[in-house]
């Protein structure tokens, strides 16, 4: 009943706004305006004049031209106030009928919340000390034909927040600030990598083979070639080919696509950073990762100490290091560095309530134990090293124990943030790893990688020792903004189509 009442009320408001639109036209005013010459934004005025007194501003007689959306409006009789909001913040305007004339004052009086206007006027402060613009000329710029969300309730419908992001940006300042911070994160990442002489590149999104990660791909069809292609699941393999081609340090910030579930940490399309540096190994990449995170935190938040989901996380000290096997042993008492057969490992998984797949070996079980017993406990930055070879087909073997690889994942706030290898550069070993992946695929692993002969051929021309890093930009932004869900830092997250 309430929803029907609300809908009727909104429809009534829309009708009134359409009538006002027509009244503007009847007075020769275009309700959807044209170009406006703006000299300042809200933040500019606050930075220039906030510290000046009312008397100082009267003597200064400073002029401005501002524009924005009306988000608050008050006053009566022949005097009115309104708050204009632009990308940078709010500024109050003060308008008097005897100063702007009856026609312009009527335009102001009939303007609705959500309308865009432009104002030319003088900088002033009210008796209450609020910085304002005293209107000398008002220009109508655009009519809002629908009412804004309630100013007290905001936009509380979670689904509506994501489906109508524009309303979320209008109504929720936290969302607005968080989404703008994302651009600062990406800018800081670029600044750091550029300072180390990494070369930024763009690689293709359509791949003939889905490689570079263990994930289920999206498949699309190219009509002219009559060929199926995969939307890339990772940036890795083509960036390594550029290392082979002679670009010593390379990175890409790009969209990747994985045909998997949606939750607070996963969206089918997301942004990855991948970097590769010739002649580096895992120790160099650890330094790169620590320094990059600290640099971004300082640029975005002016501190290496962050609040994330109720925990205080400090990126300042050297990050902790632990092997996956040691972390699992500390949590469960089971030592996976012993010679545990595949059968014994699968029984351990069964005994601990871990669902297994028929292609699993001991390394898969160790990885599953880590996921269940360790991951969520790693709040402070922790490098988890020495991943099993079964789940690391692109990482170099550990020469001390070839069951494991020269790989780390970085965990912060109870979740994975980064993944890195001393990259496998032996083409014979790489083909054997791909063959093992193909066997898993035949047994039902729809995330296993295919044999990419083109990549192996490229490696046969010689690939230098290389250190590689991958960071999910969305998760990094979540960390930097204390976002509860990946949906909160994606402008337009993937949603199930709405029934009309």
Wavefront OBJ file of the C-alpha trace (Angstrom):
o trace
v 0.000 0.000 0.000
v 2.837 2.313 0.956
v 4.658 1.685 -2.339
v 1.515 2.551 -4.311
v 1.124 5.760 -2.306
v 4.774 6.686 -2.906
v 4.409 5.981 -6.623
v 1.317 8.159 -6.883
v 3.128 10.950 -5.045
v 6.114 10.700 -7.399
v 3.834 10.733 -10.426
v 2.133 13.874 -9.083
v 5.539 15.532 -8.620
v 6.592 14.583 -12.130
v 3.409 16.187 -13.486
v 4.062 19.410 -11.548
v 7.653 19.526 -12.787
v 6.529 19.076 -16.384
v 4.148 21.996 -15.926
v 7.028 24.125 -14.631
v 9.081 23.064 -17.636
v 6.332 24.360 -19.909
v 6.085 27.616 -17.957
v 9.791 28.197 -18.550
v 9.279 27.664 -22.263
v 6.298 30.031 -22.226
v 8.601 32.715 -20.782
v 11.183 32.143 -23.534
v 13.577 30.160 -21.325
v 15.017 26.873 -22.558
v 14.437 24.410 -19.672
v 17.452 22.396 -20.830
v 19.778 25.332 -21.261
v 23.111 25.758 -22.977
v 26.761 26.450 -22.257
v 27.587 28.376 -19.072
v 30.932 30.099 -18.482
v 31.954 28.945 -15.016
v 34.920 30.608 -13.314
v 35.001 28.632 -10.063
v 33.923 25.399 -8.456
v 32.686 25.095 -4.880
v 36.043 23.908 -3.580
v 37.826 26.850 -5.230
v 35.637 29.358 -3.404
v 36.064 27.642 -0.047
v 39.833 27.441 -0.448
v 40.155 31.080 -1.533
v 37.723 32.778 0.815
v 36.763 30.566 3.773
v 39.282 32.202 6.114
v 38.287 35.744 5.248
v 35.879 37.688 7.461
v 32.564 39.169 6.381
v 34.085 42.681 6.398
v 37.111 41.544 4.392
v 34.862 40.097 1.688
v 32.762 43.274 1.508
v 35.925 45.288 0.873
v 37.260 42.714 -1.596
v 34.126 42.766 -3.771
v 35.198 39.488 -5.402
v 33.057 38.161 -8.237
v 32.419 34.593 -9.358
v 30.410 32.495 -11.782
v 29.382 29.080 -10.475
v 27.003 26.337 -11.534
v 25.540 23.192 -10.045
v 22.534 21.204 -8.966
v 20.129 22.650 -6.389
v 20.216 20.212 -3.466
v 18.663 22.400 -0.762
v 16.413 25.443 -0.876
v 14.908 27.698 1.775
v 13.653 31.199 2.470
v 10.401 33.073 2.066
v 9.032 36.313 0.739
v 11.594 38.309 -1.180
v 14.758 36.555 0.062
v 15.939 33.010 -0.667
v 18.829 30.667 -0.059
v 19.900 27.504 -1.884
v 22.798 25.072 -1.843
v 24.415 24.320 -5.187
v 26.372 21.076 -5.493
v 29.052 20.345 -8.055
v 31.661 17.591 -8.227
v 33.810 19.248 -5.568
v 31.199 20.110 -2.929
v 28.515 22.630 -2.001
v 28.260 26.392 -1.923
v 25.364 28.479 -0.656
v 23.742 31.144 -2.802
v 21.789 34.145 -1.456
v 19.215 35.833 -3.666
v 17.084 38.966 -3.174
v 14.150 39.950 -5.351
v 15.013 43.647 -5.191
v 18.502 42.911 -6.544
v 17.794 40.447 -9.371
v 14.310 41.592 -10.390
v 10.920 39.888 -10.352
v 11.452 37.683 -13.398
v 14.702 36.094 -12.208
v 13.416 35.778 -8.663
v 10.363 33.886 -9.940
v 12.651 31.505 -11.807
v 14.443 30.831 -8.506
v 11.196 30.455 -6.567
v 9.830 27.889 -9.007
v 13.079 25.954 -9.343
v 12.959 22.464 -7.846
v 15.520 20.399 -6.008
v 17.567 18.669 -8.685
v 17.460 21.543 -11.174
v 20.753 22.913 -12.500
v 21.362 26.661 -12.444
v 24.241 29.014 -13.064
v 24.922 32.031 -10.866
v 26.976 35.167 -11.373
v 27.524 37.131 -8.210
v 29.651 38.456 -5.377
v 31.426 36.422 -2.686
v 30.052 37.179 0.789
v 29.518 35.748 4.234
v 26.182 35.687 6.022
v 25.689 36.916 9.583
v 26.052 33.255 10.588
v 29.477 33.179 8.930
v 28.590 30.907 5.995
v 30.442 31.548 2.770
v 27.896 32.364 0.060
v 27.437 33.865 -3.374
v 25.152 36.915 -3.540
v 23.258 36.426 -6.791
v 23.431 39.196 -9.373
v 22.326 37.060 -12.302
v 20.686 33.632 -12.409
v 20.753 31.373 -15.473
v 18.504 28.325 -15.707
v 20.485 25.374 -17.072
v 18.454 22.160 -16.809
v 15.108 21.000 -15.437
v 14.949 17.805 -13.364
v 11.692 16.105 -14.281
v 11.903 13.554 -11.473
v 12.282 14.286 -7.741
v 15.551 13.498 -5.995
v 15.707 10.823 -3.282
v 14.455 12.012 0.110
v 17.156 14.203 1.667
v 16.762 12.621 5.106
v 16.411 8.967 4.090
v 18.854 9.152 1.200
v 18.968 6.189 -1.172
v 18.471 3.263 1.190
v 17.406 0.583 -1.293
v 20.646 -1.371 -1.862
v 19.571 -2.742 -5.233
v 18.598 0.735 -6.417
v 22.011 2.091 -5.374
v 23.713 -0.153 -7.918
v 21.077 -0.086 -10.665
v 20.762 3.695 -10.587
v 24.274 4.731 -9.647
v 23.563 8.314 -10.684
v 20.996 8.582 -7.866
v 23.477 7.051 -5.431
v 26.066 9.669 -6.438
v 23.527 12.463 -5.952
v 22.191 11.219 -2.612
v 25.161 9.575 -0.878
v 28.320 11.614 -0.400
v 30.197 8.567 0.914
v 29.550 6.727 -2.349
v 30.562 9.783 -4.356
v 33.838 10.188 -2.446
v 34.643 6.475 -2.567
v 34.148 6.213 -6.317
v 36.282 9.298 -6.931
v 38.982 7.812 -4.710
v 39.169 4.891 -7.090
v 40.570 7.219 -9.755
v 43.177 8.420 -7.244
v 44.203 4.824 -6.564
v 44.729 4.132 -10.271
v 46.586 7.406 -10.763
v 48.904 6.593 -7.836
v 49.582 3.092 -9.178
v 50.602 4.545 -12.523
v 52.759 7.197 -10.884
v 54.658 4.601 -8.855
v 55.277 2.221 -11.758
v 56.198 5.000 -14.170
v 58.816 6.164 -11.656
v 60.475 2.730 -11.979
v 60.531 2.974 -15.797
v 57.784 0.413 -16.346
v 56.138 0.780 -19.755
v 52.330 0.833 -19.765
v 50.742 -1.135 -22.618
v 47.360 -2.351 -23.807
v 46.863 -5.950 -24.864
v 43.925 -7.640 -26.555
v 40.708 -8.589 -24.760
v 39.711 -11.280 -27.271
v 41.864 -14.400 -26.966
v 41.897 -17.615 -28.973
v 42.902 -19.445 -25.774
v 41.814 -18.576 -22.223
v 45.073 -18.534 -20.298
v 47.055 -16.779 -17.598
v 44.820 -17.834 -14.705
v 42.606 -20.648 -13.462
v 39.115 -19.381 -14.196
v 36.045 -20.129 -16.297
v 35.965 -17.795 -19.326
v 33.216 -16.028 -21.211
v 32.941 -17.194 -24.832
v 31.901 -14.964 -27.717
v 31.692 -15.494 -31.463
v 33.293 -13.402 -34.204
v 30.979 -13.532 -37.191
v 33.388 -12.447 -39.931
v 35.996 -15.041 -38.895
v 33.318 -17.572 -37.872
v 35.436 -18.285 -34.809
v 34.834 -18.426 -31.077
v 36.970 -16.208 -28.883
v 37.366 -15.915 -25.131
v 37.162 -12.679 -23.190
v 40.498 -12.577 -21.419
v 40.659 -13.967 -17.888
v 44.103 -12.476 -17.241
v 46.668 -10.134 -18.762
v 49.609 -12.406 -18.120
v 50.604 -14.306 -21.225
v 50.701 -11.424 -23.712
v 52.634 -9.271 -21.239
v 55.198 -12.053 -20.915
v 55.457 -12.154 -24.693
v 56.410 -8.466 -24.541
v 59.141 -9.357 -22.024
v 60.349 -11.945 -24.545
v 60.221 -9.226 -27.208
v 62.623 -7.034 -25.229
v 60.502 -4.676 -23.104
v 62.279 -5.133 -19.780
v 59.561 -3.709 -17.537
v 55.930 -3.705 -18.569
v 52.534 -3.256 -16.953
v 48.877 -3.065 -17.839
v 45.797 -1.832 -16.035
v 42.953 -3.585 -17.767
v 39.554 -5.202 -17.551
v 39.434 -8.997 -17.259
v 36.388 -11.252 -17.343
v 35.638 -14.428 -15.403
v 32.411 -16.374 -15.787
v 32.024 -17.061 -12.085
v 29.853 -16.210 -9.105
v 29.135 -12.783 -7.648
v 29.762 -11.901 -4.005
v 31.265 -9.097 -1.923
v 34.741 -9.745 -3.387
v 33.895 -10.943 -6.912
v 32.353 -9.359 -9.997
v 32.382 -11.031 -13.453
v 34.358 -8.111 -14.900
v 37.013 -6.369 -12.865
v 40.239 -4.409 -13.222
v 43.631 -6.045 -12.877
v 47.092 -4.610 -12.589
v 49.827 -6.904 -13.823
v 53.517 -5.997 -13.884
v 56.510 -7.928 -15.217
v 60.175 -7.072 -14.775
v 63.002 -8.915 -16.509
v 65.880 -10.108 -14.308
v 63.755 -9.897 -11.134
v 62.637 -12.723 -8.886
v 60.115 -13.069 -6.070
v 62.228 -11.081 -3.595
v 62.232 -8.060 -5.922
v 58.481 -8.339 -6.432
v 57.940 -8.396 -2.653
v 59.747 -5.070 -2.393
v 57.741 -3.731 -5.351
v 54.471 -4.810 -3.738
v 55.214 -3.330 -0.316
v 56.428 -0.048 -1.764
v 53.492 0.199 -4.182
v 50.890 -0.295 -1.442
v 52.558 2.249 0.846
v 52.837 4.761 -1.993
v 49.166 4.389 -2.913
v 48.031 4.629 0.731
v 49.997 7.836 1.282
v 48.744 9.375 -1.968
v 45.106 8.455 -1.370
v 44.784 8.603 2.430
v 47.937 10.469 3.575
v 48.771 7.542 5.859
v 49.928 3.927 5.753
v 47.501 3.110 8.584
v 44.060 2.136 7.305
v 40.767 1.201 8.907
v 39.222 -1.759 7.117
v 36.089 -3.605 8.221
v 36.687 -2.741 11.864
v 40.417 -3.555 11.886
v 43.316 -1.127 11.898
v 45.785 -2.235 9.231
v 49.327 -0.888 9.126
v 51.129 -1.029 5.790
v 54.198 0.690 7.256
v 56.209 -2.184 8.818
v 57.798 -4.925 6.718
v 55.116 -7.425 5.734
v 55.083 -10.829 7.423
v 56.159 -13.886 5.387
v 54.989 -17.477 5.886
v 54.744 -20.565 3.689
v 51.305 -21.948 2.919
v 52.226 -25.292 4.452
v 53.466 -23.673 7.671
v 50.333 -21.516 7.934
v 48.138 -24.618 7.563
v 50.223 -26.570 10.075
v 49.949 -23.714 12.598
v 46.159 -23.727 12.169
v 45.482 -27.482 11.985
v 48.584 -29.380 13.115
v 48.834 -31.106 9.715
v 52.265 -30.921 8.060
v 51.841 -30.980 4.279
v 55.614 -30.832 3.740
v 55.710 -34.522 4.642
v 55.270 -37.027 1.836
v 51.476 -37.215 1.971
v 50.035 -39.270 -0.873
v 47.108 -38.037 -2.931
v 44.881 -40.674 -1.325
v 45.930 -39.651 2.186
v 45.374 -35.964 1.364
v 41.888 -36.622 0.000
v 41.014 -38.557 3.162
v 42.247 -35.626 5.287
v 40.012 -33.308 3.271
v 37.027 -35.618 3.774
v 37.710 -35.858 7.507
v 37.731 -32.045 7.732
v 34.527 -31.512 5.769
v 36.257 -30.203 2.647
v 34.509 -31.051 -0.602
v 36.967 -32.384 -3.187
v 36.994 -32.848 -6.960
v 38.057 -36.020 -8.763
v 41.102 -34.311 -10.310
v 42.502 -33.167 -6.954
v 45.966 -34.073 -5.762
v 47.785 -33.286 -2.518
v 48.520 -29.706 -3.583
v 44.861 -28.987 -4.231
v 44.007 -30.258 -0.761
v 46.678 -28.085 0.880
v 45.275 -25.064 -0.971
v 41.753 -25.918 0.214
v 42.930 -26.288 3.832
v 44.485 -22.847 3.579
v 41.268 -21.354 2.217
v 39.212 -22.875 5.016
v 41.438 -22.436 8.048
v 43.866 -19.592 7.351
v 42.809 -16.982 4.807
v 40.236 -15.110 6.913
v 42.674 -14.889 9.874
v 45.335 -12.901 7.970
v 44.428 -9.323 8.834
v 47.813 -7.582 8.794
v 49.724 -7.726 5.471
v 51.120 -11.244 5.025
v 52.998 -12.825 2.129
v 51.899 -16.458 1.875
v 54.668 -18.208 -0.057
v 55.478 -21.611 -1.583
v 52.202 -22.575 -3.223
v 51.765 -26.141 -4.488
v 52.754 -26.774 -8.080
v 49.283 -28.180 -8.871
v 47.682 -24.737 -8.437
v 50.590 -22.706 -9.878
v 51.060 -23.706 -13.534
v 52.888 -20.494 -14.498
v 55.300 -20.204 -11.557
v 58.840 -21.526 -11.340
v 59.447 -24.610 -9.194
v 61.211 -24.168 -5.876
v 64.623 -25.785 -6.508
v 64.711 -26.895 -2.852
v 61.368 -28.702 -3.083
v 59.814 -29.066 -6.551
v 56.390 -29.877 -5.037
v 56.122 -26.140 -4.389
v 56.672 -22.983 -6.440
v 58.352 -19.600 -6.115
v 55.058 -17.821 -5.614
v 53.376 -15.618 -3.049
v 49.903 -14.281 -2.492
v 49.505 -11.195 -0.340
v 46.671 -11.288 2.189
v 45.340 -8.174 3.899
v 42.160 -7.778 5.925
v 41.315 -11.458 5.662
v 41.418 -11.685 1.875
v 43.766 -12.026 -1.081
v 45.049 -8.774 -2.558
v 48.002 -9.742 -4.771
v 49.515 -12.744 -6.536
v 53.122 -12.996 -7.714
v 55.609 -15.450 -9.179
v 59.171 -15.913 -10.095
v 57.887 -16.612 -13.579
v 58.376 -19.985 -15.204
v 60.624 -19.365 -18.237
v 61.468 -22.954 -19.219
v 59.286 -23.750 -22.269
v 59.631 -27.535 -21.825
v 58.466 -27.350 -18.210
v 55.703 -24.943 -19.241
v 54.327 -27.331 -21.870
v 54.346 -30.157 -19.303
v 52.414 -27.947 -16.867
v 49.862 -27.126 -19.567
v 49.497 -30.849 -20.315
v 48.750 -31.494 -16.631
v 46.157 -28.714 -16.760
v 44.592 -30.329 -19.825
v 44.297 -33.597 -17.901
v 42.484 -31.744 -15.114
v 40.169 -30.193 -17.675
v 39.348 -33.653 -19.042
v 38.434 -34.751 -15.512
v 35.992 -31.861 -15.095
v 38.061 -28.843 -14.002
v 36.406 -26.091 -16.056
v 38.919 -23.557 -14.665
v 42.007 -25.391 -15.898
v 44.148 -23.703 -18.536
v 44.410 -25.022 -22.071
v 47.674 -25.817 -23.840
v 48.677 -22.511 -25.391
v 51.153 -23.573 -28.070
v 51.645 -19.987 -29.288
v 52.837 -18.921 -25.842
v 55.136 -21.945 -25.506
v 56.592 -21.184 -28.939
v 57.267 -17.605 -27.845
v 59.084 -18.913 -24.760
v 61.257 -21.120 -26.971
v 62.834 -17.955 -28.393
v 64.155 -17.226 -24.915
v 62.523 -15.512 -21.937
v 64.765 -13.858 -19.351
v 64.307 -14.566 -15.635
v 61.274 -12.480 -14.709
v 59.290 -11.408 -11.674
v 55.543 -10.874 -12.126
v 52.844 -9.318 -9.974
v 49.060 -9.159 -10.192
v 46.854 -6.928 -8.012
v 43.096 -6.574 -8.183
v 42.497 -2.839 -8.442
v 38.953 -3.241 -7.128
v 40.113 -4.997 -3.960
v 42.909 -2.463 -3.545
v 40.322 0.311 -3.760
v 38.118 -1.511 -1.249
v 41.073 -1.547 1.147
v 41.839 2.125 0.618
v 38.209 3.214 1.085
v 36.948 0.677 3.667
v 34.258 -0.422 1.223
v 31.991 -3.233 2.417
v 31.598 -4.775 -1.048
v 33.235 -4.723 -4.474
v 29.943 -3.303 -5.754
v 30.620 -0.143 -3.779
v 33.781 0.704 -5.736
v 32.553 -0.268 -9.204
v 30.669 2.479 -10.981
v 28.344 -0.066 -12.563
v 28.590 -3.558 -11.013
v 27.124 -6.547 -12.815
v 23.511 -7.189 -11.798
v 20.854 -9.647 -12.793
v 18.651 -7.986 -15.442
v 15.677 -6.288 -13.871
v 12.208 -7.528 -14.743
v 10.267 -4.666 -16.266
l 1 2 3 4 5 6 7 8 9 10 11 12 13 14 15 16 17 18 19 20 21 22 23 24 25 26 27 28 29 30 31 32 33 34 35 36 37 38 39 40 41 42 43 44 45 46 47 48 49 50 51 52 53 54 55 56 57 58 59 60 61 62 63 64 65 66 67 68 69 70 71 72 73 74 75 76 77 78 79 80 81 82 83 84 85 86 87 88 89 90 91 92 93 94 95 96 97 98 99 100 101 102 103 104 105 106 107 108 109 110 111 112 113 114 115 116 117 118 119 120 121 122 123 124 125 126 127 128 129 130 131 132 133 134 135 136 137 138 139 140 141 142 143 144 145 146 147 148 149 150 151 152 153 154 155 156 157 158 159 160 161 162 163 164 165 166 167 168 169 170 171 172 173 174 175 176 177 178 179 180 181 182 183 184 185 186 187 188 189 190 191 192 193 194 195 196 197 198 199 200 201 202 203 204 205 206 207 208 209 210 211 212 213 214 215 216 217 218 219 220 221 222 223 224 225 226 227 228 229 230 231 232 233 234 235 236 237 238 239 240 241 242 243 244 245 246 247 248 249 250 251 252 253 254 255 256 257 258 259 260 261 262 263 264 265 266 267 268 269 270 271 272 273 274 275 276 277 278 279 280 281 282 283 284 285 286 287 288 289 290 291 292 293 294 295 296 297 298 299 300 301 302 303 304 305 306 307 308 309 310 311 312 313 314 315 316 317 318 319 320 321 322 323 324 325 326 327 328 329 330 331 332 333 334 335 336 337 338 339 340 341 342 343 344 345 346 347 348 349 350 351 352 353 354 355 356 357 358 359 360 361 362 363 364 365 366 367 368 369 370 371 372 373 374 375 376 377 378 379 380 381 382 383 384 385 386 387 388 389 390 391 392 393 394 395 396 397 398 399 400 401 402 403 404 405 406 407 408 409 410 411 412 413 414 415 416 417 418 419 420 421 422 423 424 425 426 427 428 429 430 431 432 433 434 435 436 437 438 439 440 441 442 443 444 445 446 447 448 449 450 451 452 453 454 455 456 457 458 459 460 461 462 463 464 465 466 467 468 469 470 471 472 473 474 475 476 477 478 479 480 481 482 483 484 485 486 487 488 489 490 491 492 493 494 495 496 497 498 499 500
